[in-house]
Amino acid sequence: MHFVPSQLSFCLSVSLFFKLNLLTSFPPIQNVRTHRTFKRFQFSPSHRKMTINSSSAATHRPEQGRPYPVSTYRVQLRKEFGFADAEGIVQYLKDLGVTHLYCSPYLQATPGSAHGYDVVNHSVINKELGGEKGFDNLIKKLHANNLRAIADIVPNHVSVADPENLNPYWWDTLKHGRDSRYASWFDIEWDHPQLKGKVLLPVLGGPVEEIISRGELKVEHEDGEPVLSYWSHVFPIKPGTEALKDDIAKLVEAQNYKLAFWRVTLDGTLNYRRFFDVTTLAGIRVEDKTVFDETHAIFVKQIRDGALDGLRVDHPDGLADPQEYVERLAESTGGSWIVIEKILEEGEELPASWPCAGTSGYDSLIRITGLLVDKKGESPLTDAYHKFTGLTKDFKTVVNESKHFILEKSLVAEVERLVSLLMIIQKEDQQAHDLKRDSIRAALVEFLAAFDVYRAYIQPGKPIPKESLVHLAYADETAKKAFKGLRDAEVEFIVRAAAYKSGTSPAAKEFVSRLQQTCGPVMAKGIEDTAFYRYFRLTALNEVGGDPGNFGKSPKEFHEACLSMQSNWPLSMTTLSTHDTKRSEDVRARLAVLSEIPQEWSERVQQWSSRAEALGLRKGPTLPDKNTEYLFWQSLVGTFPISKDRLVAYMDKAIREGKVYTSHTDAVKEFDDAVKNFVEGVLDNKDLLADVEKFVTRIQDYGRLNGLTQKAIQLTMPGIPDVYQGCEIEDYSLVDPDNRRPVDFANRRNLLTKLDHQNTPPKVDSVGSAKLYLVSRLLRLRREHPSWFVGEEATYEPLQVNGPKVDNVIAFGRSGRVITVAPRLWVSIKEGGGWQGTTVRLPEGQWRDVFSGKVRKGGELEVESLIEEFPIAVLVREGLNEE
């Protein structure tokens, strides 16, 4: 979703910034750890994207002597799968070839948490998982088997869900208000004009007067102190107000918080920062060193004690100053391996000055998935989508509409806070004195909708990175165009304020951070959680950090990205599936096949729809609508066979996320029921389902081959590959909670044992043996020869491919020791005349295939001969020492 302006408009915007005195002096960006100077950012009009030209020597590695992973295996810890259960798979992970167990958040979370991102107490290891003792036992078991661990941490927010007394920081703040020792932990607007020193708690099922009149608010005692209770909620009573217990209305009014109907946030009333639009997750101020130290104490100690080798940081873009945070984290952990969940848009780069190893891998996921998509299928698939749904808007338009929807419906409180700050800043900015609040608000909404990345890293009082100016320029230009020149002054005022050029008051400083903290939620909720559920041309591309409007990636694009990654971020994480992906890697791999057979797909989906219509499964033009139906058919094909319960649950979530005919906050029962009945009706009809199965049979082996291709690439390209739990064999999961279902480790363990006792590569079939075989052999190769992949002298070399099918091969070498040859676009290979003599040039020497054991001599070799025994070739050079 990275829409960079044209060269002409870019130049016009730059001239604007000269006029605004924003382009003053920009010292070279430096790597904080190595202090090596990076070349400046450049705008490349020929590619219409940003590029960073960097010194190949300037890398982001842990401090000398600090350990780091060679590969990771992510597990979702929860009550049903705690530390003891993780102990039970240590031997399996060792046999698989993994070097590090990657744990989901494990501090004390809300009871029954399925993910751990809802932390309530940073001083306690989650007791439901086994507590401190359970964690220690797991680490001992890992170390005894020469495995290590990394952890996922959550610095941006804490859970304030019911019962509220689970969170000691929030509880004390509610009890003592501004006088609480924890009041400064939270981003609370204490001077909110409507709340007057109170914290808004929008948790009631109706207006507070009605709740009181029904007797639902009661005074009770917990742990020896009086509290206010409301069903599962519990609230502290301000010291000195206990005497009002016989008059509930007065008692409620006397507290340091204001109880309110949950829907008031939709009207813009809220005075604390939250995670996206989730009111039960309150933002915390880790920019305060005291807050940082207390919330990170356990992890810092675990790293110093050797229990952890590194960290993955959740949502750093929500923080007041991400760069300062990463620097502080690097310093407190002694320069350990750290990756961050940074969602990079198309063409965007991680700031080179950040002392971390890289991202959590969504950028690599998007590149690899793009390789599986045939660019030639774009036009016919677009036509098929338009014909079926009647919708003709491109993805960029859908994104713009979705962002506006979120800004006007979900993030109203955040917008209002920014407007309030602008009204204060306006007094310092002479050029903005005459601007009206309503026009400023309208311009702000348009500016936020136009902002094309999660964040511009602007720090008040410091030079603005030129990368950030590009994004400000684009938002400035786009917002002005939307108003056709009628709001230029308002937009320019917002740009000045965003750049800290409209005064230096506390409000001006807060606006810079608060605006950037709002850009991320607009992107996430507007694109990932709305536009991705409204635009379904090819849902394999609807993935975190991706742009469904960009159809496919070429081998050249992929090689360029890998060369840059090896040069600048060689230890960044790579991934294909996570707890947050919209579809598992194998679902995307199967759906990508549709790009190679668009005409067949179009005909089949039209036939299925007509049959469903004839069966009476659609009750009207929008019951369900054709766009929702198109999503359903792709979801069914991508996951088949799938249970009725799973697909019904997924479609219910999808239509609510899309927020077109129903939503989480305003459910429309008629539409919800129509979708449910449609799904059940199709799955209950044996004849129709048999025809779907016939089509799935047509494409499923191509999907499996795609799956092997992408996994081989991920496990051998630059970076630290993560395998998400269970995805070492085929896994056809949808978005959470579907992708967090229990994993059958016993089955995987038995299958791996069987593979280890056979002498030939397995067939590509429904058992999933081929994928497990590939994953285990490549993970073991990495573990045995880490320097080839992640050593300081490791390299990446694209290999020359010649012949008619040159675009059907990804071939590259690593450090002169390993070669990967991975076919792509399998339909055009199998049904398009075969390889036709296409060759890849191997360097001189003897090369042994990791999968077949066959030895090849370097030189020009036909691709067809390389993949005779197994669909992928990974070759290791014989006769050389490790170094």
N, C-alpha and C positions, 0 to 999 in steps of 0.2 A: 504494500500500500504506500510505496514511497514515490510520490509524485513530484519530481524535481522540476523546477521551472525551466523554460527554454533559455537558450543562451542570451537572447535579446532581453527577455524579461528579467533574467538574473542580473544583467548589467544595469538595467533600470533600477532594480532593487538595491544594488550596491551603491548606485549614485544617491539613492534616497538615504542610505545609511551614512554616506559621507556628509550629507546635509544635516543629518541628525547627530553628527559627531560621534558615531559609534565605531567607525573604522579608524582607530587612532594608532596604537602601537601593539604589535603582537609578537612577543618573543617566541622563539622556536619552542614547540612542545617537547617536553623531556620525559623520558621514562623515569619515574620516581626512584625505582630501585637501582637501575644501572647508570642513570644520569647520562645516557647516550642521547644525543640530539636526533630527533626525527625530522625529516624533511616536511615542509609545510603541506597542508591540505591543498588539493587542487580540484577545480571543477572541470569535468571532462565533457564538453558538449557533444562530442562524437558518440559517447555511450549514454548520455543523459543520466549520469549517475555520479555519485561521489567516489573518489578514490583517495587512498592514503598512500603516498610514496614513502617507504620506510627503509632504513638501513637494514640489510639482511642480518646484521650482527645484533641488532636491537631486539631482544626477545624477552618474553615474560615468563621467567622461571622462578621457582622457589630459591631462597637463599642457599648458598653452598652447604651441602650436607643434609638439607631437609629432604625427607622422603616424599614421594608422590606416587600416585597410582600408575600402573601400566594399563589396567582396565578396571572397570567397576561393575558391580551387579546391584541394582536398586531393589530394595524390598520395602513394602508398605507395612510398617509396624502398626499394630492395632491390638485391641483387647484379645481378639481371636488368634493373633499371630504376634506374640511378644518376643522378648529376648531369648527365652528358652526354646521357642520354636525356631528362631534364627540359628541358635546353636545346632539344632538338628539338621540343618542343611549345610553346615560348614564343610563337611567332608565332600559333599556333592559339588559345592562351589570350587573346592580345591581340584577335584577331578575334572571339572569343566574347564579350568584354566584361568579362573578369575584371580586377580591379585588383591582386590579391595571390595569389601562389603560396603555398600552405599545405603545408609540408613535414612529413612524419612524422619521428620522431626520427632524427638522423643522426650521433650520436657513435658511437665504436667499439663495436660490438655483437658478440654471439657470431657466429662464422662462418656465413654463409648465412641470417642472421636475415631473416624475412619481414616484420618489423614495426618493429624498432629499439627496442622497449621493454626489451630485455635488454642494457643498456649494460654494458660491462666496463671502459671507460677514458674518463673525462671530459676528459682532456687531448688527445684525438685525434679528429679528424673521420674518420668511417668510411672506411677505405681501400678497402673493397669498392665503395663508392659513387663513388669518385674522389678521396677525400681532400680536403685543404685547397685544392689547386689546382683540383680539379673544382668545389668549392663556389664559389670565387672566380669562376671562369669563368661559372657559372650566374648569379651575382648580376650580373655585368657584362652578360650577355645580357638579363636582366630589365630592368635599368636603361636599357639602350640602347633598349628597347621601351616605356619608361614604365610598366613593371610593377615591383612590389616583392615582398617576401617576409616571411612569418612562420614561426615554427618551433614544433614540439611538443617539450616538454621533460619529463624524467622525474626528479623530485627524490626520489621515495619509496624507490627500490630500485635495486640493481644485480644483474647476473647473476653467479652463482657456479657456473654449470654447467661441465661438463667441456669442455676441459681447464682445470683450475683456475688455471694460471699465466697465463691470458689477463687475469685481473683482478689488477692489481698491488696493490690495496688489500687484497683478500681473501688473496692469496698471502702478503703480508708478515704479515698477522694470523695466518694458520695457522702460519707459520714461527716467529714470535717470541712469539706468544701475547699476554698482557697487556702485554708490553714493546714491542709493535709501535707505531710512530708512527700506525698506522691503526686500532689497536684501538678507539679512541673513535669511529671512524666508524660502527661497527655497534652495534645494540641487542643486545648479548650479555650473557646472565646468567652471568657468570663464576663466581658462587658457587652455581650449581645443585647441589643435594645429590648427585646421581648422577654429575655430570661433573667436579666439583672442579677448576675452573680450565681446563677444556678446551672446545673448540668441537665440538659434535656434527656429524658429517658422515654423514648417513644415505644413503649412495650405493651400498652393497654389495647384491649379489643374494642374499645369505644371511648367516647369522651369521659374524662375523669369523673365528672359529676354523675354520669350514669353508672359507672363502675362502683362508686361509693354508695349510690342509692340502692344498688342491688346487693350490697353487703359483701362484695367480692374482695375488698381491701380490709385486712384484719391485722390487729396487733397480736403477735405471738412471741414466744421466746425461743431463741436458738443459742446454744452454748452459754446460757446464763445471762443473755442480754436481750432486751426487747427489740423486735424487728417488725417491719411492715411486710405482710405476705400477700401475694396475689397469685393464686394457683401455684405454678412451679417457680415463680419469681420470689425473691426475698430482698428487702431493702433495709439499710441501716437507719436508725433513728438518731437524729442530731442530738448530741449531748445537751441537756437542759430543756428539751421539748417533750420529755416522756410524760409530763403532767397533762398533756393534751390528748392522751390516749383515748379518753371517752368521747372526744369529738374528732372523728377521723378526718373530716374536711379540713379543720384547722391544723391538725397534726401533719397532714400531707402538705399543706401550704407552707408550713414552717421549716421544711427540710431544705438541704443544700442541693436538691435536685427537683426537677419538675416532671411529674408523671404525665404522660400524654398518649393519645390515640396514635397507634403506629403509623397511620397514614399522613400525619402532619409533615413527615420528612418529604413526602411527595410534593408538598407545597413550598418547600424550601426552608423549613424550620429545623435547624440542627446546629449545635455549637461545638461539636468536636469532630476532629478529622477521623475518617474511617477508611477501611480498606475498600476501594472502589465504592460500591453503593451498599455495602453490607454493614448495617448499623450495629450488629453484634460483634464487629471486629474494630476496636478503637485503635487509632494510630498512636504510637509512642515516639518520644523525642530522643532517639539515640544520639542526636547531635550533642546532647548534654552528656558530658563525660561520666557523670555519676550514673546516669541511666545506662549508658553503654557498659560500664564496668559491671554493674549489677546484673544486667541481662545476658552478659557474655561470660560471666565468671566460670561457669561449668565447662564451657567449651575451651576457654583459654587454658584452664587447668588440665583438661583431658589431652590437649595437644602437647602441653609441656611435659605431662607424665608419659607421653607416648601411646596413649589409648587411641588417639586419632591422628591421622596423617594429613587431613585437610578438611575443607568446608565448602559446601555449596550454599550460597546466600540467596534467600528468597526475596524477590521483588525489591531490589535496591532503589529502583526509580521512585518508590514512594517516599523515600527519605528526604529530609531537608537539603542535604548536601551529600550525594552519593560518593563523590570523589573523596571528600574528607573522611567519610565512613570507611571506604575501602583502605585508605591510607592508615587509619587508626587500627583497623582489623589486622592488616599486614604487620604493623608494628607490634601489636599485642601478641600475635602468634609467632613472632620471630621470623617473618617472611615465609610462612607456610604456603602450601598449594591451596589456592582459593579460586573457585569459579563462581560466577554470578548469574542469576537468572535475568539476563538482559535480553529483551526481545529486539533484535535488530531488523529493521525494515530493509527492503530491497536497496542495496547500494550503501547502506549505513555501516559504519565501522565503530567498534568499541573504542572509546577514547584511549589513545596510546599512552597517556600519562598515568593510567590506573595501574597500581602495583598488584595485579592479579594475573592468573593464568589464562583467563578468557571467560567464555560464556558457558551456560549449561547445555548448549548444543542444538537449539532450535534452528539456528542458521545453517548448520550442516544438514539437518533433517530436510530443510526446504530444498537445498541444492541437490541432495541425493534423490528425493522424490521427483524433482523436476527432470532428472535423467530418464525416468521411467515413462515419461509422458511424451507422446509423439506430437511434435509441433504441427505436423501436417493434418492432425485431427482437429485443430482448433476451429476452423471455419465450419466444417460439417457438424461438429458437436454444438457449436453456437447456434447454428440453424435449427438443429434438433431441439435444443432447449427452448428457443423462441417459439417454435412451432407447437410444442407440447403445452407450454405454459401460457403462451400469449404475451409474455413479458419480454421487453426489448431493451431494458436498461442495462448498461454495462456495470461492472463491479464498482468502478469509481463513483458512479452516481448512487448506487446502493449504499456505499460507505458514507457518502455525504448525508444522505437522508437518515441513515442509522445514527450517525453522530448527533445530528440535530435532535432526533427523537430522545436520545439519552440525555442530552443537555437540558432538554425541556421537561423531561419526565423523571429521570432517575438521579441526576446530579444537580438538581435545582439548588440544594443547600450550598454546594461547593461554588456554584456560579454566583449566588447571592453574597457569599463571603468575599469573593474576589471583587464584586461590584462595590461592596462597602469599603474595601481597601482603596479602590480607585477613586472613590468620592473623597477620601481623605487626601490621597496623593494629588488630586486635582488642584487643591489649594496651593501646592508648591509649584505647579506647572502652569506658567502664564499662558501657554498656547492652548490650554485645555479649560480655562476658567469658565467659558460660556457653554460648555457642553452639558447636555441634560442626561440625567441618570438613565432614562429609558433608552436613549440612543447609544449611550456607553454600553449598556447591557447587551443590546442587540449586536453591537460591534464585537463585544467580547465573545459572545456565543459563536459568531461567524469565524472569528480568529481561532478559537479552540477547535472548531470543526475542521478548519483548514490546516491545522498543525499536523504534519505528516509523519512524525515519529513520536515515540513515547516520552521523549524529554530532550530539551536543549540544556546542556550543562553550563549554565551561567551562574557564576558566583559573584554576589554583590561586591563591588570594589575591586574586582580583578579583571584583567583583559578577557574579552569574550572570544572564545574559540571561533575561528572562521567557519568551522562546521556548523556551529550554532547559528551563525549569521545567515547561512544558507536556508536553514529551516525558518528563521524569523522572516527572511525575505519572501519565501514562498507563501507563508501564512499571510503576510502583509498584502502581497499581490493578489492572492486568491480571495481574501476577504473583501478587498476593495472592488474587485470585479463582481462579486456577488451583489454588492450594493450599487453597482453601476456608477461609482464615483460619488454617491450621495452621503457616504459616511467616511470619507478619507481622513478627516480630522480626528474622528473617534478612533479609527484603526491605528493611525500614527501615534496617538496618545498611548494606546495599549502597547504598541511596539516599544515606545520610549520607556514605559513603566517596566516592561519585561526585561529591557536591557539595563535597568537601574539608572535611567537617565532622566527621571522625572522627580528628582529630589532624593534626599538621603534619610528621611524620617524612618522610624521603626516600621510604619505601615508600608513604605516603599520597599524596604528590605524584605519584609514578610511577603509582599506581593510577588517578588521574584521567585522565592521558593514555592509559595503556595500555587502560583500559576503552573509551575513545572510539575508539582505534585498532582495537579488536576489533569494535565495532559495525558498521563498514563492511563487513568481510569476512562477518559474519553476514548482513547485508542482501544483499550481492552474491552470495555463494555460496548462501544460502538461497532467495533469490527469483529473481534473474536466471539463475543456473546450476542451479537445482533446480526450484523451483515453476513456472517458465516452461516446464519440460519435463515437467510432470505435469498441467497444467491447460490444456485445448485447446478451450474453448468457441468462441472466435473468435481464432485465433492472430495476427491483425493487431494485436491489442491487447497481445500479449506482447512488449513492447519496453522497453528500458532506461529506468527512471524511471517506467514506466507501471503502471497497476493494471488488469489484465484484469477485475476485479470491477466497475469503473466503465465503463458501456457507453455510449459516445458523449458528444459535447460539443455544446452549443447555440450558435448565433450569439451570444447574449447573453453566455455564459460566455467565448467567445473575445474579444469586443470588450472586456470588462472586463479580461481579462488583457493585451491589447495596450495599453490605456490606462495600466495600471500599468507595463508595460514601458517605454513611451515616457517616462513620468514619471521612472522610477527607474533603468532599465538600458537606455538607448536604443542603446548600442553593444555589447550582448551578442550573442554569436553565435547564429545559428539554423541548423538543419540538418534534413534528412530522411533522410539515409543517412550512416553512418560506417563505419569499419573494425570497429566493435564492435556495430553493430545486428544484431538477430536475423534480420531480413529487410530487403531493400532497399525503398525507398519504393514502387516499382512493384508489388512482391509484396503489400505491405500495401494498396495502392490497389485491387488486384484482389480480394483477399480481403474487403475492406470491403463489396463488393457483396453478399456473402452475407447481410449484415444486412438487406438490402432484399428478399431472396427466400428467407427461411428455410425455407419449406415446400418449395420446389423443391429446395433443397440437401438437406434431410432425406430427401426421397424418393430423390434420386439416389444419395446416399452409402449408403443402405440397399440399393439395387439393386446397386451396385458391390460392396459387401461380400458380398452373397448370391452373386453370380457368382464372386467370388474363392473363397468357401467351396466352391462347387460344383466349382471347378477343383482343389480340394485344396491351395490355397496356405496355408491355416491348418492347422497340424499338431496343434492342441490349443487349449484355452481361453485359454492364455497364450503361444501360439507362432504369431504374436504375440498379445498381449492387445488388446482392443477399443480401449482408449485410445490405444495406440501406432498402431493402424490408423487411428483418426480423425485423428491428426496427419499420417499419411502421405497420406491423401486430400486434406487441405487443402494440404499441401506440394506435391503433384503438381499440383493445380489452380492454385495460386498461381504456379508457375514454368513451367508447360507452355508449349512443349516443353522438356524437360530431359533430359540424357544419363543413362544408367543409372549411370555411375560417380559423377556428382555427387550424384544422389539417394541412392544406396547410402551414400556417404560421409557425407552429411548425417544420414540416419537412424541410422547407426552412432554418430555423435557425440551425437545427441539422446537416444537410449536410455541412453547411458552417463552423460550429464549428469543425466537424470532419476533415476538410481540406485534404480530400483524392482526390476527383474529382472536388471540387470547394471550395471556401472560401470567407470570407468577403472582403479580399483585392484583390483576383484574381478570380472573379466569372467566371464560365464557363456556358454560357447561354444554351447550348445544354443539359448539364446535369441537370441544374436547371429546365428547362422546362420539361424534361423527368420525373423528380420526381413529379412535380406539376401535370402533365397529368396523372401519375399513380394514385396518391391520388384521384384526381377528378374522374377518370375512375372507380375506385372501389366504391366510394361513390355514383356514379350515376347509378350503376348497381344494380337494386332491388333484383335480384335473389342471386347474390353473397353476397350482404349486408345482406340479410335475413339469409343466412347460418352463417355469422359472428354473427348476433344477436342471433341465436339459440345457438351457443357456449357460448356467453356472458351470456345468460339466464342460461346455465348449471353451470357457476361458480360465478355469481354475488352475490348470497346469501352467499356463502362461503366467498367472498370478504367482504361482510358487516359484517359477524361474525368476520373475521379477524380485521376489523376496530373497532369493539366494544372491542375486546381483547386488541388491542394495546392502545386504548384510556383509558381503565380502568387501565391498567398497568401504563401508563404515569401519570395519575391523582392521583395515590396512592403510587407510588414508591418514594424514596428519591428525594429531589430537589423541585424547584419551577416550576410548569408546565405552559407553555405558550400555549394559544389557538390562532392560526393564524386566522385572520379575515375570518369569514364564515365557518370555518372548524368544528364548533360545530354540523353541519349536514353534510351529505355526500357532498363531493366536489371533482370533478374529473378534476383537473387542471394539466397542464403541466408547463414547465419552463417559467420564465418571458419572455414576459409580460403577458402570459396567466394567471398566478397565481395572477395577480394584477388587474383583472377585477373588476368592481363594485359589491358590495355585496348587495343582497336583504334582508336588515335588517327587512323590514316590514313583509316579509314572515316568517322569523325566530321568530319575536316577536309574531306573531299570532299563530304560531305552539307551542311556549312555553306556551302561555296562555291556549291553548287547552289542553296541557299535564297536566298543573297544575289543571285542572278541571276534570280529569278522575282518577278513583280509581285503575286502573290496568296498569301494564306496557304495552307499545305499542308493536305491532308486528314489526318484522324486515322486512321492505319493502322499496320500492323506495321513499317513502315520506321523509325518513330520521328521522322520529320521534324517533326511538330507540336510535340513536346516541345522539340526542339532549337531550333526557330523561336521558341517562347515564351521559353526560357532566354536565348538570345542577344539578343533584342530587349529584354528586361527588364534584363539585365546591362549592356547598352550604355546604356540609359536611366539607370541608376544612375550609371554612370561619367561620363556627360555632365552630369548634374545631381545631384551628391552632396548638396548642401545640402537638397534636398527630402526625402531619406531619412535622412541622418545628421548634418545640420547642427545647430548649437546651437539654432536656432529651429524645427527640424522638429517637426511635430505629427502626430497620428493622430486621425481623425474618423470614427466610425461613421456610415454614411448610412442614411437612413430608407427602408425598403422597405414597400410596401403591396400587399395583394392576397391571394388564396387560397394562394399559394405563398411566403409571406413567410419561412418557415423553410428554404426551398430556396436562399437567396441569402446570400452573404457580400459585403457592399458597404462599402467604406471609402475615405476620402480621406487623402492625405498632403500636409500643408503647403499645402493649398489649390491644389495644382498637379497632382496625380495622383489618379485614381480607379480602384479595382479593383472589378470586379463578377465574382464567381466563383460559379457555381451549385454546389450540393451535392445529394447523394442523387439521382443522375441517373436511376435506374430510376423513381422516383416522378414525375419530370418527363416522361420519354419515354413511360412506360406508364400515367401517371396523369392523362391529360387535358391535358398541356401546361402552359403558363404561366398560362392563364386570366386574362390581363390584369394579371398581377403587374407592379408598377412600382417603379422606384428614382428617388428625387429627386436630380437633379444640381444643384449650385450654378450660379448664373448664369454666362454666358460661353459661349465656343465651345470644344468639347472634341474633340480628334482622337484616334481609336483607334490605338494603337501597332501593332496587328496588321493591321487592314484599311485604315488610312489615312482612313477615313470620318470626317467632321466632324459632331458633334452639337451642338445648342443646349441649354443648360441648362434644367432644369425636370423635370417628371414624365415619364419615359420608360419604355416597356415593356421589360422585361428581354429578351423574345423578340427585339425589334428590335436590341438591343445586341449579341446574339451570333449574328446571322444569318450572318456571314462566318467567324467563328471562335468556338469554345465559350467563350472567356474574353474579357472586355473590360477593357483597361487604357487609360484615357483621359488625355490630357495637355492642360492648359488652354492655349489659343492666345493669342498677343498679349501675354504678360507677359515681362518680363526675368527673368533667373536669380534676381535678388534681389528 
